[in-house]
Amino acid sequence: MPLNHKSKYPSGRAYVLKLRSDALPDKLSGRLENVITGKQCEFSSGHELLDSIASDLHAGTDGTARERSACRNVCNRLTVIRRRAMVH
C-alpha cells in the first residue's frame, strides 16, 4: 500500500478568522488571514467571507488537473451555499 505524502489538511489552507466585536449572526464582518501566506482580506458579510475563501483556494492551486478539479468542486459548493443563504 503506497503512502500518501500529501496532508488531507495542508497548512496552506489554514486560516485565522477574526470577527469584529460588532459582528452578528446575520451580519458577519471581520478579517480572514491565510496562516502560511499572510494574505489578509476583510469581509462584511458571510457571502464575502465565502468568496474570499474560494478566491484563495483558486489562487493556491499548483495547476495540476487534479487540483484544478478539486478547486472547482469547492468553489461550486461555496456557490451553492451562498445561493441557499440568499434564499433564507
Protein Blocks (a to p, Z undefined) as FASTA:
>chain_A
ZZdfbdfbdfklcccddddfkbcfklgcdddddfklopacddfbfklmmmmmmmmmmmmp
ghiaklmmmmmmmmmmmmmmmmmmmmZZ
